[in-house]
Amino acid sequence: MSYQPGKVTDIWRYPVKSMLGERLDEASIGTDGIEGDRAWSLVESNSGISLTARRRPELLMAQARFISADEVVITLPDGTETDSDEDLTSWLGQSVELRQATPESTGTFQTQADATETGEWLEWNGPTGSFHDSTKTKVSLVSLQTLGEWDRRRFRINVITDGHSEDSLVERRLSIGGSVVLDVLKQIDRCVMVTRPQPGLMGEPELARDLDVLKSISRDRGGLLGIGALVEHTGTISVGDSLEVSG
């Protein structure tokens, strides 16, 4: 199905890799995506590997809140608010550092080769400037049509729209709100992260572990859901903004 222009229904920012984030009414979009999105990560002190909920599911039990370009606050499951390496190390039971992305640094990530969580761990480097997984993604999008009955929080997408399927937008340009222009480069590969449980926050119910989500995406969508884009023109987007294919 060809893409039909729609409007932005949700904007989400995830300041710390693999932690819960924030639902926004509007967001500034820079060259690294939504301001503060995936701008920090918990990094293993001994290896430098960025931890994700693929290996440490409990990361999804903490919530991160963006304060400023240089400050983030993490709320742990017991209600403690912190940005202290000592507190985070004690919580996870391993030595970690809360590290901010820089224009020169890249994140090092791991995932298993199969969805059974028994396969070999594969390793790769992400883009500079953020802790996104892919060098082809600084902003992610998905439509309500694609999500169907799946809870949007499982997929940690930045922008959700009420338009038709976004799959046909790969290798197209998409404008949002008349100023931001995104260069859509890929469909997003899905991993075991989408099956993980999450606590209920902001009036939302808890999400139970659900292995059928990944099985369904693998069977019906070739393991792909949502699209990833780089930022061609920066600006501000808001809930209710229109989306248009611009090239």
BAPAZA-182006 format. One line per field, with one value per residue: residue in one letter; y, x, z negated of N, C-alpha, C, O in turn. Coordinates in steps of 0.001 Angstrom, whole numbers, plus 500000, padded with zeros to 6 digits. Layout:
<sites>
kolti: c(A/...)
nyy: c(Y/...)
nxx: c(X/...)
nzz: c(Z/...)
cayy: c(Y/...)
caxx: c(X/...)
cazz: c(Z/...)
cyy: c(Y/...)
cxx: c(X/...)
czz: c(Z/...)
oyy: c(Y/...)
oxx: c(X/...)
ozz: c(Z/...)
</sites>
This chain:
<sites>
kolti: c(M/S/Y/Q/P/G/K/V/T/D/I/W/R/Y/P/V/K/S/M/L/G/E/R/L/D/E/A/S/I/G/T/D/G/I/E/G/D/R/A/W/S/L/V/E/S/N/S/G/I/S/L/T/A/R/R/R/P/E/L/L/M/A/Q/A/R/F/I/S/A/D/E/V/V/I/T/L/P/D/G/T/E/T/D/S/D/E/D/L/T/S/W/L/G/Q/S/V/E/L/R/Q/A/T/P/E/S/T/G/T/F/Q/T/Q/A/D/A/T/E/T/G/E/W/L/E/W/N/G/P/T/G/S/F/H/D/S/T/K/T/K/V/S/L/V/S/L/Q/T/L/G/E/W/D/R/R/R/F/R/I/N/V/I/T/D/G/H/S/E/D/S/L/V/E/R/R/L/S/I/G/G/S/V/V/L/D/V/L/K/Q/I/D/R/C/V/M/V/T/R/P/Q/P/G/L/M/G/E/P/E/L/A/R/D/L/D/V/L/K/S/I/S/R/D/R/G/G/L/L/G/I/G/A/L/V/E/H/T/G/T/I/S/V/G/D/S/L/E/V/S/G)
nyy: c(498805/502244/505137/507162/510497/511532/512363/513334/511383/510579/511413/510337/510252/508742/509016/507514/504704/501848/502232/503221/505969/509268/510685/513151/516429/518116/518335/519135/518685/517702/517178/514745/513561/513495/515900/514913/512229/508862/509740/509062/506204/503192/501838/499053/498953/497511/496516/498395/498061/498957/498591/496896/496127/493722/492076/492783/492769/494175/496851/498068/498512/500852/504431/507139/510658/513536/516394/518549/519535/518428/516881/514251/512442/509469/507293/504767/501380/501325/503891/505687/508561/509332/509972/508732/506826/505046/504410/503216/501086/499595/498946/497304/495380/495132/496667/499762/502632/505737/507042/509758/510424/511536/513749/512380/509796/506324/503941/500609/497630/494648/491702/488722/486033/484731/484528/482948/483400/481927/481878/482794/485733/488686/491502/495046/498423/501495/504651/507821/510404/509642/506999/505278/502220/501866/503154/504238/505290/507903/508975/507329/505882/504882/503632/503754/501951/499928/499054/497961/495924/495765/497009/500239/500926/498811/498996/501250/503534/506738/508526/508318/507771/508521/507753/505656/502460/502700/501403/501753/504030/503880/505008/507411/510922/512589/515038/516830/518740/520924/521874/520104/517693/514389/511785/508796/505685/502940/499882/498781/496338/493852/492660/490593/492477/493518/491758/492045/492550/495486/498097/499688/502990/506543/506348/504145/500622/497740/495902/492598/489909/488806/486540/485996/488310/488888/486544/486780/489118/488222/486139/487350/489791/489612/490079/492812/496077/499289/502323/503717/506807/509463/512875/515497/518193/520259/521125/521752/519517/518672/517072/516304/517537/517572/515034/514716/513326/514263/513817)
nxx: c(500849/500560/501954/499887/499415/499494/498982/500981/500725/501954/504923/508044/510750/513787/515992/518129/519765/517815/516286/513103/511276/510125/506978/506154/504815/505845/508918/512356/514226/517368/520502/521222/518830/515821/516149/518220/517538/518431/520874/522480/524061/524255/527321/529432/532037/534424/534537/533532/531224/527965/525214/522145/518611/518469/520431/520335/517465/516290/516850/514710/513016/513642/513355/514215/514756/515026/516885/518583/520953/523211/522441/520745/518186/517690/515161/515034/513750/512954/512250/514306/516023/518595/521886/524158/527087/527824/525388/524036/525683/525444/522721/522540/524422/526885/529865/529316/529143/527558/527368/527748/526880/529109/530225/532329/532416/531333/528734/529108/527542/525619/523961/521974/522194/519850/516326/515823/517346/519581/521634/524790/526502/526522/528466/528635/529282/527593/526240/528059/527608/525224/523421/522046/521145/521785/523650/522058/519849/518460/516100/513080/510106/506648/503452/500074/498494/500294/501090/498754/497132/499231/501066/502334/504527/506299/508039/509594/509632/510238/508410/505003/502376/499149/498811/498770/500426/503909/505867/506459/507970/510725/513809/512732/511895/510636/508564/507810/505497/506132/508756/510827/512747/513117/515302/514529/515888/515820/514038/513269/515004/513822/514273/514744/514105/511503/509860/510083/509077/507471/507113/504091/503613/502889/500124/499760/499173/500892/503262/503370/505751/506069/506437/505262/505031/507482/507681/505477/506126/508410/507347/505259/506189/508776/510586/510767/509833/508573/510362/513604/515363/517521/518344/517602/516773/516661/514535/511408/508954/505499/502829/500072/501033/501258/502262/504185/505100/508057/509814)
nzz: c(500000/500835/499229/497188/496341/492922/489450/486606/483759/481400/479612/478587/476294/475396/473120/471902/473071/473548/471262/469773/471183/472073/472824/475134/475929/477815/479693/480124/483023/483854/485594/484547/483995/481954/479438/476847/477062/476653/475713/473621/472089/470152/469509/469532/467231/467479/470112/471900/473332/474333/472305/472851/472796/474004/472951/470243/468928/466815/467111/468334/466270/465081/465308/467428/467379/469282/468551/469252/471811/470727/468615/467007/465327/463553/462578/460348/459808/457086/456580/456141/457237/459452/460852/460482/460822/458844/457533/459663/460301/457925/458064/460411/459859/461073/462312/463662/465873/466332/469328/471549/474936/477506/480177/481317/480342/480396/479723/478472/479146/478358/479523/479660/482017/482609/481820/479632/477462/476953/478681/480290/479169/480942/482042/482565/483772/483188/484458/484393/481918/480665/478923/480628/482307/485014/487798/489661/488531/486793/486094/485431/486841/486877/487934/486659/487987/488728/486182/485125/482810/481071/478268/478309/476762/476657/478775/478758/480351/481864/483202/483735/486015/487535/490095/493102/493677/493154/494576/497302/497421/497363/498599/499301/498788/495939/494679/491690/490051/491609/491394/490403/492065/492977/493976/495058/494497/493926/492998/489701/487967/485759/482400/479463/477559/477879/476623/473933/470480/469044/466623/465409/466154/466081/466196/467779/468368/466927/468901/469846/470225/473563/475826/478232/479702/481062/482523/484228/485687/486989/488522/490050/490981/491802/489784/489460/488339/488322/489310/490001/489919/491083/490226/492302/492467/489687/486833/485177/483960/483369/481562/483573/485836/489415/491779/494709/497832/499269/501268)
cayy: c(500000/503478/505918/508235/511458/511491/513313/512801/511109/510408/511672/509709/510410/507755/509618/506505/503495/500696/502572/503884/507357/510320/511049/514592/517128/518628/517981/519715/517672/518109/516223/513443/513131/514257/516366/514074/510837/507938/510550/508421/504749/502530/501151/498189/499607/496723/496212/499518/497694/499587/497619/497039/495157/492402/491312/493144/493194/495062/498247/498571/498806/502200/505470/508270/511943/514527/517665/519529/518914/517743/516308/513308/511841/508113/506818/503320/500739/501623/505301/506505/509352/509380/509871/508306/505527/504171/503916/502351/499870/498840/498441/496224/494355/495086/497991/500463/504081/506450/507747/510589/510349/512709/513729/511515/508430/505418/502893/499229/496905/493199/491017/487312/485760/484213/485025/482010/483857/480891/481945/483534/487176/489436/492821/496046/499811/502358/505933/508825/511433/509095/505556/504508/500971/501834/504380/504720/505690/508886/509129/506161/506164/503766/504046/502989/500839/498853/498536/497154/495782/495754/498209/501050/501055/497698/499189/502353/504382/508168/509219/507450/508536/507874/507481/504264/501782/503466/500548/502230/505277/503661/505732/508629/511997/512820/516293/516850/520068/521980/522289/518960/516761/513156/510921/507449/504808/501503/499314/498461/494940/493689/491639/490124/493627/493777/490771/492270/493215/496868/498522/500657/504366/507582/505894/502997/499343/496965/495010/491297/489303/488268/486002/485926/489543/488712/485454/487309/490037/487400/485359/488137/491011/489391/490571/494263/496898/500677/502792/504548/507925/510504/514212/516354/519563/520275/521984/521315/518825/518630/516200/516949/517981/516743/514426/514709/512802/515433/513453)
caxx: c(500000/501326/501797/498905/499808/498747/499417/501725/499885/502817/506360/508704/512198/514392/517301/519148/519574/517103/515427/511866/511492/509155/506059/506272/503869/506656/510324/513340/514928/518679/521131/521273/517476/515149/517109/518334/517146/519568/522073/523270/523981/525052/528416/530242/533307/535589/534565/533086/530023/526733/524227/520772/517685/518680/521213/519908/516061/515870/516990/513377/512294/514047/512921/515128/514128/515962/516840/519240/521914/524262/521912/519638/517869/517159/514368/515186/512477/512571/511921/515511/516396/520045/522710/525417/527633/527817/524024/523679/526473/524818/521433/522710/525335/528106/530452/528858/529284/526567/528212/527042/527403/529837/530316/533417/532329/530277/528371/529355/526346/525587/522686/522121/521922/518493/515361/515648/518257/520585/522629/526028/526363/527180/528870/528824/529329/526540/526684/528578/526666/524085/523492/521168/521761/522151/524150/521020/518663/518507/514694/512303/508682/505757/502046/499109/498043/501279/501085/497563/496805/500437/501288/503387/505712/507233/508929/510492/509670/510174/507253/503900/501479/497877/498759/498821/501703/505109/506865/506818/508717/512171/514456/511964/512025/509385/508555/506897/505221/506563/510155/511729/512773/513828/515705/514222/516904/515699/513095/513984/515034/513361/514966/514051/513675/510060/509153/510399/508065/507703/506188/503080/503911/502131/498766/499737/499238/502125/503387/503927/506612/505231/507295/504526/505217/508609/507355/504550/506855/509285/506536/504385/506810/510190/511397/510910/508695/508987/511391/514657/515691/518459/517738/518105/516538/516293/513411/510566/507718/504502/501679/499092/501671/501024/503399/504055/506233/508623/510744)
cazz: c(500000/500850/498006/497163/495306/491678/488436/485467/482587/480224/479699/477436/476127/474497/472865/471612/473861/472983/470130/470128/471543/471831/473887/475305/476793/478909/479541/481028/483800/484333/486505/483875/483692/480901/478440/475665/477280/476661/475513/472577/471992/469122/470178/468670/466944/467903/471551/472714/474075/473891/471867/473323/472217/474603/471968/468883/469043/465736/467516/468670/465042/464679/466235/467553/467687/469806/467830/470106/472730/469975/467373/467060/464032/463663/461444/460197/459422/455705/456486/456033/458403/459420/462057/459873/461220/457667/457353/460791/460114/456843/458553/461381/459364/461866/462437/464861/465930/467133/470277/472518/476296/478003/481642/481773/479805/480847/478790/478858/478744/478563/479608/479991/483418/482791/480841/478527/476413/476706/479744/480115/479054/482005/481567/483608/483325/483695/485005/483474/481501/479927/478688/481504/482750/486429/488414/490572/487760/485711/485736/485850/487032/487177/488001/485876/488809/488600/484809/484862/481392/480253/477474/478929/475901/476857/479913/478428/481535/481560/483760/484153/486867/487843/491526/493517/493480/493483/495206/498642/497333/497421/499692/499575/497803/495231/493922/490550/489535/492517/491243/490276/493191/492661/495081/494566/495071/493667/492052/488469/487543/484388/481625/478267/476757/477978/475805/472523/469641/468640/465574/465796/465766/466782/466401/468672/467656/467065/470052/469491/471239/474630/476881/479494/480467/481979/483443/485228/486559/487831/489465/490919/491487/492075/488675/489574/487932/488189/490230/489438/490799/490683/490255/493383/492005/488273/486479/484064/484314/482299/481757/484448/487089/490608/492443/496167/498604/499939/502332)
cyy: c(501245/504283/507008/509189/511371/512552/512584/512602/511002/510823/511128/509980/509397/508212/508613/505218/502388/500984/503175/505365/508254/510511/512570/515145/517734/518291/518731/518587/518268/517052/514830/512936/514021/514644/515473/512616/509942/508686/509999/506910/504293/501640/500293/498804/498844/496539/497398/499228/498396/498515/497928/495988/493824/491503/491561/493681/494179/496540/498874/498832/500184/503198/506624/509522/512943/515841/518786/518793/518113/517033/515410/512762/510487/507780/505301/502699/501032/503096/506227/507251/509605/509544/509384/506932/504540/503570/502915/501035/498990/498212/497231/495108/494140/496515/498636/501957/504641/507378/508519/510467/511656/512635/512785/510049/507639/504432/501528/498378/495417/492721/489564/487042/485197/484639/484111/482397/482760/480974/482735/485033/487840/490869/493776/497440/500611/503656/506800/509756/510951/507612/504807/503272/501067/503184/504975/505172/506699/509243/507907/506518/504873/504305/503195/501803/499656/498227/497638/497124/495725/497072/498958/501105/499946/498046/500425/503275/505847/508814/508188/508308/507784/507632/505988/503706/502615/502679/501084/503499/505101/504245/506925/509679/512306/514126/516224/518289/521203/522397/521113/518060/515584/512386/509482/506442/503325/501171/498803/496988/494845/492499/491325/491259/493793/492822/491073/492895/494648/497228/499499/502032/505310/507122/504689/501706/498696/496145/493714/490852/488607/487818/485975/487188/489355/487593/485953/488244/489260/486672/486239/489334/490857/489942/492085/494974/498306/501020/503693/505606/508769/511858/515051/517826/519507/521212/521428/520618/518787/517582/516961/517461/517024/516204/514420/514073/513938/515080/511964)
cxx: c(500885/501018/500747/499275/498898/499258/500167/500760/500697/504236/506991/510197/512667/515814/518423/518808/518918/516326/514119/512128/510331/508274/505986/505130/504580/508114/511167/514101/516238/519254/521240/519901/516816/516166/517073/517990/518374/520896/522981/523100/524717/526057/529164/531619/534495/535679/534216/531844/528807/525714/522862/519915/517715/519432/520751/518475/515623/516074/515633/512515/512663/513591/513913/514368/515203/515772/517409/520243/522988/523748/520717/519423/517221/516385/514440/513874/512026/512238/513110/515763/517898/520629/524103/525842/527595/526432/523657/524445/525856/523507/521616/523635/526538/528577/530044/529124/528140/527343/527363/527703/528112/529896/531386/533221/531198/529956/528719/528238/526483/524147/522946/521613/520535/517625/515163/516479/519234/521733/523869/525740/527195/527419/529046/528864/528207/527106/527357/527441/525464/524326/522390/521914/522396/522663/523129/519756/519034/517096/513953/510826/507924/504331/501193/498593/499003/501238/499884/497257/498036/500578/502505/504656/506729/508321/509807/510730/509567/508866/506225/502893/500168/497707/498758/500230/502874/506128/507344/507671/510228/512713/513622/512306/510652/509503/507497/506734/505752/508010/511128/511608/513656/514127/515562/515127/516645/514422/513893/513849/514629/514017/514147/513579/512163/509244/509246/509229/508475/506706/505160/503422/503027/500714/498630/499765/500611/502081/504033/504910/505736/506114/506604/504695/506325/508340/506457/505263/507767/508494/505834/505062/508303/511108/511524/509653/509175/510071/512369/515087/516818/517796/518400/517933/516014/515112/512664/509336/506798/503459/500616/499691/501357/502349/503125/505300/506781/509609/510974)
czz: c(500000/499594/498185/496036/494084/490733/487322/484299/481305/480588/478422/477479/475096/474175/472620/472361/473033/471711/470643/470355/471220/473059/473938/476145/477999/478641/480563/481709/484301/485248/485888/483468/482658/479835/477203/475872/477435/476523/474432/472653/470744/469825/469168/468477/467511/469408/472439/473533/473480/473521/472470/472637/472937/473623/470541/468934/467971/466074/467825/467440/464478/465736/466223/467970/468103/469060/468692/470975/472001/468740/467645/465655/464281/462399/461417/459721/457996/455489/456340/457337/458352/460813/461656/460362/460051/457449/458442/460738/459033/457302/459459/460898/460252/462089/463756/464720/466777/468056/471283/473885/476654/479526/482175/481380/480447/479734/479354/478273/479023/478715/479941/481393/483662/481619/479647/477307/475993/477706/479362/480021/480148/481545/482745/482976/483976/484242/483948/483063/480719/479698/479426/481987/484130/486901/489376/489846/486681/485246/486258/485899/487279/487200/487068/486668/488695/487210/484539/483372/480495/479507/478023/478104/476135/477866/479791/479641/481123/481982/484233/484907/487073/489348/491817/493309/493981/494302/496557/498620/497400/498723/500162/498517/497235/494464/492833/490096/490382/492394/491211/491507/492811/493935/494600/495275/494891/492920/490862/488140/486083/483713/480386/477359/476747/477116/474312/471753/469326/467539/466131/465258/466558/467121/467317/467855/467785/468347/469584/470568/472277/475787/478231/480334/481501/482980/484579/486202/487502/488908/490501/491568/491744/491013/488624/489088/487636/489192/489502/490428/490202/490893/491339/493032/490574/488028/485296/484609/483101/482610/482553/485734/488217/491134/493943/496765/499435/501029/502376)
oyy: c(501306/504129/507693/508759/511165/513523/511379/513533/511305/510616/511419/509945/509210/507837/508824/504718/502036/500063/503589/505941/508051/510501/513216/514437/517854/517998/518936/517651/519223/516119/513840/511991/515178/513809/515297/511823/510225/508317/510417/506406/504925/500791/500754/499138/499450/496417/497406/500056/498425/497641/499091/495078/492883/490322/490648/494894/494943/497401/500068/499326/500634/502856/507040/509466/513171/516347/519841/517572/517223/516620/515755/512635/510362/507959/504629/503418/500991/503516/507445/506658/510043/509291/509585/505983/503347/502370/501887/499986/497775/497066/496230/494014/493078/497455/498136/502478/504079/508379/507996/510411/512730/511578/512423/509158/508206/504126/501308/498391/494981/493274/489215/487728/485181/485052/484452/481798/482682/480224/483270/485545/487601/491395/493380/497616/500434/503762/506539/509881/511770/507037/503819/503262/500434/504229/506094/505408/506402/509753/507490/507338/503903/505315/502065/500760/498510/497008/496660/498172/495645/498130/498376/501305/500126/497466/500638/503719/506171/509568/507301/509429/506582/507344/505162/504407/503162/503233/500893/503998/506095/504018/507394/509375/512289/514306/515640/518973/522340/523200/521123/517713/515759/512339/509002/506357/502517/502032/498435/496452/495663/491475/491742/491038/494169/493053/490434/493685/494988/496723/500066/502223/504929/507452/504252/501690/499065/495747/493728/491365/487908/488628/485936/487144/489631/487686/485596/488173/489600/486599/485913/489846/491850/490244/492605/494540/498509/500140/504348/505350/508784/511981/515290/518627/518800/521993/520699/521061/518860/517241/518111/517797/515820/516815/514161/514258/514527/515972/511481)
oxx: c(501859/499962/500719/499437/497690/499890/500006/500063/500184/504694/506533/510827/512033/516752/519548/517686/519400/515754/514030/513065/509628/508757/505782/504547/503996/508498/510756/514562/516232/518551/521339/519798/517203/516950/516022/518133/519254/521900/524134/522124/525686/525690/529490/532295/535463/536781/534570/531441/528639/525394/522475/520426/517043/519115/520772/518271/514682/515523/515430/511394/512059/513458/514393/513459/516167/514655/516793/520371/523605/524542/519809/520373/516321/516883/513972/512979/510828/511974/512946/515723/518420/519964/525084/525059/527362/526304/523038/523907/525755/523217/520919/523635/527158/527783/530375/529304/527800/527907/526378/528928/527757/529647/531362/533792/530238/530809/528639/528005/527329/523231/524013/520721/520074/518121/514414/516337/519650/522703/523975/524851/528396/526650/529544/528527/527904/528311/527236/526439/524740/525293/521858/523142/523418/522179/523310/518721/519813/516912/514167/510345/508465/504034/501548/498285/498567/501340/499994/497135/497900/500251/503578/505742/507910/509406/510682/511846/508889/508270/506538/502590/500078/496607/498746/501116/502840/507158/508504/508058/510949/512164/513786/512920/509646/510439/506429/507713/505817/508478/512139/510506/514795/513310/516385/515131/517200/513801/515059/512745/515046/514287/512994/512744/511591/508054/508568/508472/509658/505583/505352/503512/502475/500173/497516/500323/501398/501015/505114/504895/504784/506495/507267/504520/506125/508728/506652/505032/507883/508918/505817/504585/509017/512270/512306/508538/510065/510633/512020/515169/517035/516820/519607/518837/515049/514735/513240/508742/507250/503228/500300/498948/501209/503404/502008/506410/506049/510183/511733)
ozz: c(499249/498980/499207/494894/494204/491152/487127/483896/480228/481712/477317/478536/474057/474880/473074/472280/471957/471128/471799/469802/470230/474191/472909/476966/479076/477509/481705/481056/485079/485635/486613/482686/482498/479384/476587/474941/478249/477132/474324/473209/470321/470638/468075/469450/467972/469943/473618/474350/472261/474327/472582/471984/472514/473480/469715/468979/468186/465389/467605/467566/463504/466911/465168/468798/467373/468945/468842/470888/472586/467894/468401/464883/465111/461287/462336/459277/457716/454362/456409/458415/457326/461817/462372/460323/460244/457207/458167/461093/459204/456961/459295/461462/460202/462058/464832/463619/467818/467613/471805/473990/476168/480106/483351/482009/480969/478902/480563/477064/479804/478106/480444/481892/484803/480571/478732/476241/474837/477597/478259/480702/480272/480741/483799/481806/485156/484469/482751/483768/480153/480199/478919/482069/484395/486467/489857/490471/485775/484140/487396/485117/487810/486561/486733/486092/488578/487074/483800/482739/479274/480043/478180/478647/475837/477829/480630/479910/480147/481213/485028/484499/486825/489818/490904/492821/495083/494686/496921/499677/497487/499801/501288/497494/497944/493684/493019/489795/489915/493201/491913/491932/492378/494855/493820/496504/495636/492296/491002/488044/485263/484340/480271/476483/475724/476900/473509/472317/469337/467526/467207/464046/467590/468176/467606/466758/468657/468816/468996/471687/471929/476633/479267/481552/482684/484145/485741/487409/488679/490062/491688/492581/491888/491285/487828/489380/486810/489844/488520/491630/488991/491633/491302/493268/490282/488901/484489/485592/481959/483770/482247/486656/488008/490966/494391/496266/500231/501653/503216)
</sites>
